[in-house]
Amino acid sequence: MDVNFPHVETVIKVRRKSSSAKNPSTFETSYYVSSAAAHTYTAKQWLALIQGHWGGIESRNHWRKDACLLEDKTRSRNPTIVAAMGMIRNVVLFFFTDQQIHSTLTGFVEAVAADPSKSYSMLKARS
């Protein structure tokens, strides 16, 4: 299959079955691309990599954005505002991960909010 993406070596098709009270049997198909050759991993290893990737995104990014940075409480429906706030949250997570002073994301955000010069010094250090 030619997907016309640079560096793609493998396309993986995963078909999932899920169930709920309303829909006892629902199927969903997802596709994944990788720069690794297909024979690099077994089917079980590919599945573990895919599950680990999405599990990591959920725990590393989504939970922190929602629980600590209140992403799901955003009520704006303006796509520009939503995108800008999403980018700001990503920048906050980047700088939080980059620093070693504050052990919690909430503590980091409160410290920067209390002293705006910290924001400028972090940006200046990266340029």
PAMIRO-190449 format. One record per atom (N, C-alpha, C, O): residue number from 1; x, y negated, z. Coordinates in steps of 0.05 Angstrom, whole numbers, plus 5000, padded with zeros to 4 digits. Last residue first. Layout:
<rs>
nr / X / Y / Z
NUM / X / Y / Z
...
</rs>
This chain:
<rs>
nr / X / Y / Z
127 / 5321 / 4380 / 5471
127 / 5327 / 4368 / 5445
127 / 5357 / 4367 / 5439
127 / 5365 / 4357 / 5418
126 / 5313 / 4401 / 5521
126 / 5310 / 4419 / 5499
126 / 5317 / 4407 / 5472
126 / 5320 / 4421 / 5452
125 / 5318 / 4358 / 5556
125 / 5338 / 4380 / 5558
125 / 5336 / 4399 / 5534
125 / 5356 / 4411 / 5527
124 / 5271 / 4330 / 5544
124 / 5297 / 4318 / 5537
124 / 5319 / 4340 / 5537
124 / 5337 / 4340 / 5520
123 / 5232 / 4362 / 5567
123 / 5232 / 4357 / 5538
123 / 5260 / 4348 / 5529
123 / 5269 / 4356 / 5508
122 / 5248 / 4357 / 5621
122 / 5247 / 4384 / 5608
122 / 5248 / 4381 / 5578
122 / 5262 / 4396 / 5564
121 / 5243 / 4302 / 5629
121 / 5269 / 4314 / 5632
121 / 5270 / 4342 / 5619
121 / 5290 / 4350 / 5608
120 / 5188 / 4295 / 5623
120 / 5206 / 4282 / 5604
120 / 5234 / 4295 / 5605
120 / 5247 / 4299 / 5585
119 / 5169 / 4324 / 5666
119 / 5161 / 4331 / 5639
119 / 5181 / 4320 / 5619
119 / 5190 / 4334 / 5600
118 / 5190 / 4296 / 5709
118 / 5199 / 4323 / 5704
118 / 5192 / 4332 / 5676
118 / 5208 / 4347 / 5663
117 / 5162 / 4249 / 5710
117 / 5189 / 4248 / 5699
117 / 5201 / 4276 / 5695
117 / 5219 / 4279 / 5678
116 / 5114 / 4261 / 5736
116 / 5115 / 4262 / 5707
116 / 5143 / 4260 / 5695
116 / 5147 / 4269 / 5672
115 / 5100 / 4293 / 5790
115 / 5123 / 4277 / 5781
115 / 5127 / 4278 / 5751
115 / 5141 / 4296 / 5741
114 / 5053 / 4321 / 5795
114 / 5060 / 4302 / 5816
114 / 5083 / 4283 / 5808
114 / 5086 / 4261 / 5818
113 / 5055 / 4355 / 5751
113 / 5034 / 4334 / 5753
113 / 5040 / 4313 / 5773
113 / 5033 / 4290 / 5769
112 / 5098 / 4387 / 5767
112 / 5101 / 4370 / 5743
112 / 5080 / 4348 / 5743
112 / 5085 / 4325 / 5735
111 / 5075 / 4412 / 5811
111 / 5100 / 4396 / 5814
111 / 5104 / 4377 / 5791
111 / 5111 / 4354 / 5794
110 / 5031 / 4439 / 5789
110 / 5026 / 4418 / 5809
110 / 5051 / 4400 / 5812
110 / 5049 / 4376 / 5815
109 / 5057 / 4475 / 5755
109 / 5039 / 4455 / 5743
109 / 5035 / 4432 / 5763
109 / 5035 / 4409 / 5756
108 / 5085 / 4505 / 5794
108 / 5100 / 4491 / 5772
108 / 5082 / 4469 / 5761
108 / 5092 / 4446 / 5758
107 / 5043 / 4528 / 5823
107 / 5063 / 4510 / 5836
107 / 5078 / 4494 / 5816
107 / 5083 / 4470 / 5821
106 / 5020 / 4559 / 5782
106 / 5005 / 4538 / 5795
106 / 5023 / 4518 / 5808
106 / 5020 / 4494 / 5806
105 / 5060 / 4596 / 5772
105 / 5052 / 4577 / 5751
105 / 5037 / 4554 / 5763
105 / 5041 / 4531 / 5754
104 / 5111 / 4606 / 5822
104 / 5084 / 4609 / 5812
104 / 5077 / 4588 / 5791
104 / 5088 / 4566 / 5791
103 / 5163 / 4592 / 5834
103 / 5157 / 4621 / 5830
103 / 5128 / 4626 / 5819
103 / 5123 / 4647 / 5810
102 / 5205 / 4542 / 5809
102 / 5178 / 4549 / 5820
102 / 5172 / 4578 / 5814
102 / 5175 / 4587 / 5791
101 / 5257 / 4545 / 5786
101 / 5253 / 4532 / 5812
101 / 5226 / 4542 / 5825
101 / 5226 / 4548 / 5849
100 / 5270 / 4560 / 5736
100 / 5274 / 4580 / 5757
100 / 5270 / 4568 / 5785
100 / 5278 / 4580 / 5804
99 / 5242 / 4556 / 5668
99 / 5252 / 4544 / 5693
99 / 5255 / 4566 / 5714
99 / 5244 / 4588 / 5712
98 / 5219 / 4584 / 5626
98 / 5246 / 4574 / 5623
98 / 5258 / 4564 / 5649
98 / 5283 / 4565 / 5652
97 / 5167 / 4592 / 5642
97 / 5184 / 4616 / 5638
97 / 5213 / 4607 / 5638
97 / 5231 / 4622 / 5647
96 / 5149 / 4539 / 5640
96 / 5148 / 4554 / 5665
96 / 5167 / 4578 / 5664
96 / 5182 / 4583 / 5682
95 / 5155 / 4527 / 5585
95 / 5173 / 4514 / 5605
95 / 5172 / 4527 / 5632
95 / 5192 / 4528 / 5646
94 / 5116 / 4563 / 5564
94 / 5144 / 4564 / 5555
94 / 5162 / 4551 / 5576
94 / 5182 / 4563 / 5584
93 / 5069 / 4545 / 5590
93 / 5079 / 4573 / 5595
93 / 5108 / 4575 / 5587
93 / 5124 / 4589 / 5600
92 / 5066 / 4494 / 5567
92 / 5069 / 4497 / 5596
92 / 5080 / 4524 / 5603
92 / 5098 / 4527 / 5619
91 / 5059 / 4508 / 5513
91 / 5083 / 4493 / 5521
91 / 5088 / 4496 / 5551
91 / 5110 / 4500 / 5560
90 / 5009 / 4532 / 5517
90 / 5032 / 4548 / 5508
90 / 5058 / 4534 / 5516
90 / 5077 / 4548 / 5524
89 / 4978 / 4488 / 5532
89 / 4980 / 4511 / 5550
89 / 5004 / 4528 / 5543
89 / 5018 / 4538 / 5560
88 / 4984 / 4457 / 5485
88 / 4994 / 4447 / 5511
88 / 4997 / 4470 / 5531
88 / 5018 / 4471 / 5545
87 / 4956 / 4490 / 5449
87 / 4985 / 4485 / 5445
87 / 4997 / 4475 / 5471
87 / 5020 / 4483 / 5478
86 / 4905 / 4486 / 5471
86 / 4918 / 4512 / 5469
86 / 4948 / 4509 / 5466
86 / 4963 / 4523 / 5478
85 / 4895 / 4431 / 5463
85 / 4897 / 4442 / 5490
85 / 4910 / 4469 / 5491
85 / 4925 / 4475 / 5509
84 / 4894 / 4431 / 5406
84 / 4914 / 4415 / 5421
84 / 4917 / 4425 / 5450
84 / 4939 / 4428 / 5459
83 / 4849 / 4465 / 5396
83 / 4876 / 4472 / 5387
83 / 4898 / 4457 / 5402
83 / 4918 / 4469 / 5409
82 / 4808 / 4434 / 5420
82 / 4814 / 4461 / 5430
82 / 4841 / 4470 / 5421
82 / 4856 / 4482 / 5437
81 / 4812 / 4387 / 5389
81 / 4817 / 4386 / 5418
81 / 4824 / 4414 / 5428
81 / 4842 / 4417 / 5444
80 / 4798 / 4409 / 5339
80 / 4823 / 4395 / 5342
80 / 4831 / 4393 / 5372
80 / 4854 / 4398 / 5379
79 / 4747 / 4431 / 5345
79 / 4770 / 4448 / 5339
79 / 4797 / 4435 / 5343
79 / 4816 / 4448 / 5351
78 / 4703 / 4418 / 5395
78 / 4718 / 4404 / 5375
78 / 4744 / 4420 / 5369
78 / 4760 / 4423 / 5387
77 / 4677 / 4436 / 5437
77 / 4674 / 4452 / 5413
77 / 4688 / 4439 / 5389
77 / 4686 / 4448 / 5366
76 / 4696 / 4439 / 5505
76 / 4696 / 4425 / 5480
76 / 4692 / 4444 / 5457
76 / 4702 / 4467 / 5458
75 / 4703 / 4466 / 5551
75 / 4676 / 4464 / 5541
75 / 4674 / 4450 / 5514
75 / 4653 / 4449 / 5501
74 / 4744 / 4510 / 5584
74 / 4744 / 4489 / 5563
74 / 4716 / 4489 / 5551
74 / 4707 / 4509 / 5541
73 / 4748 / 4553 / 5616
73 / 4730 / 4532 / 5625
73 / 4729 / 4508 / 5605
73 / 4714 / 4489 / 5610
72 / 4787 / 4585 / 5596
72 / 4760 / 4593 / 5590
72 / 4740 / 4572 / 5600
72 / 4716 / 4573 / 5593
71 / 4835 / 4561 / 5617
71 / 4828 / 4560 / 5589
71 / 4799 / 4566 / 5583
71 / 4787 / 4552 / 5566
70 / 4860 / 4550 / 5667
70 / 4831 / 4546 / 5663
70 / 4823 / 4545 / 5634
70 / 4805 / 4529 / 5627
69 / 4910 / 4564 / 5682
69 / 4908 / 4539 / 5666
69 / 4879 / 4534 / 5657
69 / 4874 / 4516 / 5641
68 / 4903 / 4611 / 5712
68 / 4919 / 4589 / 5723
68 / 4915 / 4562 / 5708
68 / 4917 / 4541 / 5720
67 / 4866 / 4643 / 5683
67 / 4865 / 4641 / 5713
67 / 4880 / 4617 / 5723
67 / 4870 / 4604 / 5742
66 / 4880 / 4634 / 5628
66 / 4853 / 4632 / 5638
66 / 4853 / 4627 / 5668
66 / 4840 / 4608 / 5677
65 / 4935 / 4639 / 5622
65 / 4921 / 4615 / 5611
65 / 4894 / 4612 / 5623
65 / 4885 / 4589 / 5628
64 / 4943 / 4688 / 5648
64 / 4955 / 4664 / 5659
64 / 4942 / 4638 / 5648
64 / 4937 / 4619 / 5663
63 / 4914 / 4722 / 5613
63 / 4906 / 4719 / 5642
63 / 4918 / 4694 / 5653
63 / 4904 / 4679 / 5668
62 / 4941 / 4714 / 5564
62 / 4913 / 4707 / 5567
62 / 4906 / 4703 / 5596
62 / 4892 / 4684 / 5603
61 / 4998 / 4729 / 5575
61 / 4989 / 4704 / 5565
61 / 4960 / 4697 / 5572
61 / 4954 / 4677 / 5584
60 / 5008 / 4777 / 5602
60 / 5028 / 4756 / 5602
60 / 5016 / 4729 / 5595
60 / 5023 / 4708 / 5606
59 / 4962 / 4810 / 5596
59 / 4972 / 4804 / 5622
59 / 4992 / 4780 / 5623
59 / 4992 / 4765 / 5642
58 / 4952 / 4808 / 5539
58 / 4931 / 4803 / 5559
58 / 4942 / 4795 / 5586
58 / 4933 / 4776 / 5598
57 / 5002 / 4822 / 5518
57 / 4990 / 4796 / 5512
57 / 4968 / 4789 / 5532
57 / 4967 / 4766 / 5542
56 / 5006 / 4874 / 5539
56 / 5025 / 4852 / 5547
56 / 5014 / 4825 / 5541
56 / 5018 / 4806 / 5557
55 / 4966 / 4900 / 5511
55 / 4965 / 4899 / 5541
55 / 4983 / 4877 / 5551
55 / 4976 / 4862 / 5570
54 / 4985 / 4895 / 5459
54 / 4961 / 4881 / 5467
54 / 4958 / 4879 / 5497
54 / 4948 / 4859 / 5507
53 / 5034 / 4926 / 5465
53 / 5034 / 4899 / 5454
53 / 5009 / 4883 / 5463
53 / 5011 / 4861 / 5474
52 / 5015 / 4975 / 5483
52 / 5033 / 4959 / 5499
52 / 5034 / 4931 / 5491
52 / 5035 / 4912 / 5507
51 / 4986 / 4993 / 5438
51 / 4972 / 4988 / 5463
51 / 4989 / 4971 / 5482
51 / 4979 / 4953 / 5496
50 / 5029 / 4996 / 5400
50 / 5006 / 4978 / 5396
50 / 4991 / 4972 / 5422
50 / 4985 / 4949 / 5427
49 / 5061 / 5034 / 5425
49 / 5072 / 5008 / 5419
49 / 5049 / 4988 / 5415
49 / 5050 / 4965 / 5425
48 / 5027 / 5079 / 5426
48 / 5036 / 5067 / 5451
48 / 5047 / 5039 / 5447
48 / 5043 / 5022 / 5464
47 / 5022 / 5087 / 5371
47 / 4998 / 5080 / 5386
47 / 5006 / 5067 / 5413
47 / 4994 / 5048 / 5421
46 / 5074 / 5102 / 5358
46 / 5062 / 5078 / 5346
46 / 5038 / 5069 / 5362
46 / 5035 / 5045 / 5368
45 / 5077 / 5149 / 5389
45 / 5094 / 5127 / 5395
45 / 5084 / 5101 / 5383
45 / 5084 / 5080 / 5396
44 / 5040 / 5182 / 5362
44 / 5036 / 5175 / 5390
44 / 5052 / 5151 / 5399
44 / 5043 / 5134 / 5414
43 / 5065 / 5186 / 5312
43 / 5039 / 5173 / 5314
43 / 5033 / 5165 / 5343
43 / 5022 / 5143 / 5347
42 / 5136 / 5169 / 5320
42 / 5114 / 5188 / 5316
42 / 5087 / 5172 / 5319
42 / 5087 / 5149 / 5327
41 / 5178 / 5122 / 5285
41 / 5163 / 5131 / 5309
41 / 5143 / 5152 / 5301
41 / 5135 / 5154 / 5278
40 / 5203 / 5118 / 5236
40 / 5218 / 5110 / 5260
40 / 5205 / 5121 / 5285
40 / 5218 / 5128 / 5304
39 / 5174 / 5126 / 5190
39 / 5185 / 5150 / 5203
39 / 5201 / 5144 / 5229
39 / 5211 / 5162 / 5242
38 / 5162 / 5074 / 5174
38 / 5141 / 5091 / 5185
38 / 5152 / 5115 / 5200
38 / 5141 / 5123 / 5221
37 / 5208 / 5023 / 5195
37 / 5199 / 5043 / 5176
37 / 5180 / 5062 / 5189
37 / 5181 / 5067 / 5214
36 / 5188 / 4959 / 5220
36 / 5201 / 4985 / 5224
36 / 5191 / 5005 / 5203
36 / 5167 / 5004 / 5196
35 / 5156 / 4916 / 5215
35 / 5181 / 4916 / 5199
35 / 5196 / 4942 / 5202
35 / 5216 / 4946 / 5187
34 / 5086 / 4927 / 5211
34 / 5111 / 4928 / 5225
34 / 5134 / 4927 / 5205
34 / 5132 / 4935 / 5182
33 / 5016 / 4914 / 5223
33 / 5040 / 4915 / 5205
33 / 5065 / 4915 / 5222
33 / 5065 / 4904 / 5244
32 / 4952 / 4944 / 5230
32 / 4976 / 4932 / 5242
32 / 4999 / 4934 / 5222
32 / 5001 / 4953 / 5207
31 / 4882 / 4941 / 5231
31 / 4906 / 4946 / 5216
31 / 4929 / 4931 / 5230
31 / 4926 / 4909 / 5240
30 / 4824 / 4975 / 5255
30 / 4843 / 4954 / 5257
30 / 4868 / 4961 / 5241
30 / 4875 / 4985 / 5238
29 / 4756 / 4991 / 5258
29 / 4781 / 4996 / 5245
29 / 4799 / 4971 / 5247
29 / 4790 / 4949 / 5241
28 / 4709 / 5020 / 5301
28 / 4723 / 4996 / 5292
28 / 4749 / 5004 / 5280
28 / 4763 / 5021 / 5290
27 / 4646 / 5048 / 5317
27 / 4673 / 5051 / 5307
27 / 4683 / 5024 / 5297
27 / 4668 / 5008 / 5286
26 / 4604 / 5068 / 5370
26 / 4612 / 5047 / 5352
26 / 4640 / 5052 / 5343
26 / 4658 / 5058 / 5359
25 / 4555 / 5098 / 5403
25 / 4578 / 5105 / 5387
25 / 4584 / 5084 / 5366
25 / 4570 / 5083 / 5346
24 / 4514 / 5075 / 5433
24 / 4528 / 5098 / 5444
24 / 4553 / 5106 / 5428
24 / 4571 / 5119 / 5439
23 / 4500 / 5013 / 5447
23 / 4511 / 5027 / 5424
23 / 4526 / 5051 / 5434
23 / 4550 / 5048 / 5441
22 / 4480 / 5000 / 5498
22 / 4465 / 4993 / 5474
22 / 4473 / 5009 / 5450
22 / 4457 / 5017 / 5434
21 / 4520 / 5019 / 5532
21 / 4492 / 5027 / 5537
21 / 4475 / 5022 / 5512
21 / 4457 / 5038 / 5505
20 / 4575 / 5038 / 5490
20 / 4563 / 5022 / 5511
20 / 4534 / 5031 / 5514
20 / 4525 / 5049 / 5500
19 / 4638 / 5059 / 5463
19 / 4610 / 5063 / 5469
19 / 4601 / 5044 / 5491
19 / 4616 / 5036 / 5508
18 / 4683 / 5067 / 5407
18 / 4676 / 5056 / 5434
18 / 4646 / 5061 / 5438
18 / 4631 / 5067 / 5419
17 / 4737 / 5088 / 5371
17 / 4709 / 5094 / 5378
17 / 4704 / 5082 / 5405
17 / 4719 / 5087 / 5424
16 / 4781 / 5062 / 5321
16 / 4773 / 5066 / 5349
16 / 4744 / 5072 / 5351
16 / 4727 / 5062 / 5336
15 / 4833 / 5072 / 5278
15 / 4804 / 5073 / 5280
15 / 4796 / 5080 / 5308
15 / 4804 / 5101 / 5319
14 / 4885 / 5039 / 5249
14 / 4876 / 5052 / 5274
14 / 4845 / 5050 / 5274
14 / 4834 / 5028 / 5270
13 / 4937 / 5040 / 5205
13 / 4908 / 5038 / 5207
13 / 4899 / 5053 / 5231
13 / 4905 / 5077 / 5234
12 / 4995 / 5005 / 5191
12 / 4983 / 5025 / 5208
12 / 4953 / 5019 / 5209
12 / 4945 / 4997 / 5215
11 / 5047 / 4997 / 5147
11 / 5020 / 4988 / 5153
11 / 5006 / 5011 / 5168
11 / 5006 / 5033 / 5158
10 / 5115 / 4980 / 5144
10 / 5095 / 4999 / 5152
10 / 5068 / 4985 / 5157
10 / 5068 / 4964 / 5169
9 / 5147 / 4939 / 5128
9 / 5155 / 4966 / 5120
9 / 5132 / 4986 / 5124
9 / 5129 / 5005 / 5109
8 / 5152 / 4872 / 5113
8 / 5134 / 4893 / 5123
8 / 5142 / 4920 / 5111
8 / 5144 / 4923 / 5086
7 / 5183 / 4830 / 5093
7 / 5195 / 4848 / 5113
7 / 5176 / 4869 / 5124
7 / 5183 / 4883 / 5143
6 / 5129 / 4789 / 5072
6 / 5158 / 4794 / 5073
6 / 5165 / 4812 / 5097
6 / 5154 / 4809 / 5119
5 / 5070 / 4818 / 5047
5 / 5082 / 4804 / 5069
5 / 5112 / 4809 / 5069
5 / 5120 / 4832 / 5065
4 / 5041 / 4850 / 5010
4 / 5052 / 4824 / 5002
4 / 5060 / 4806 / 5025
4 / 5056 / 4782 / 5024
3 / 5024 / 4900 / 5016
3 / 5009 / 4879 / 5032
3 / 5019 / 4851 / 5026
3 / 5008 / 4832 / 5035
2 / 5014 / 4957 / 4982
2 / 5029 / 4933 / 4980
2 / 5013 / 4911 / 4995
2 / 4991 / 4904 / 4986
1 / 5017 / 5023 / 5000
1 / 5000 / 5000 / 5000
1 / 5018 / 4975 / 5000
1 / 5036 / 4973 / 5017
</rs>
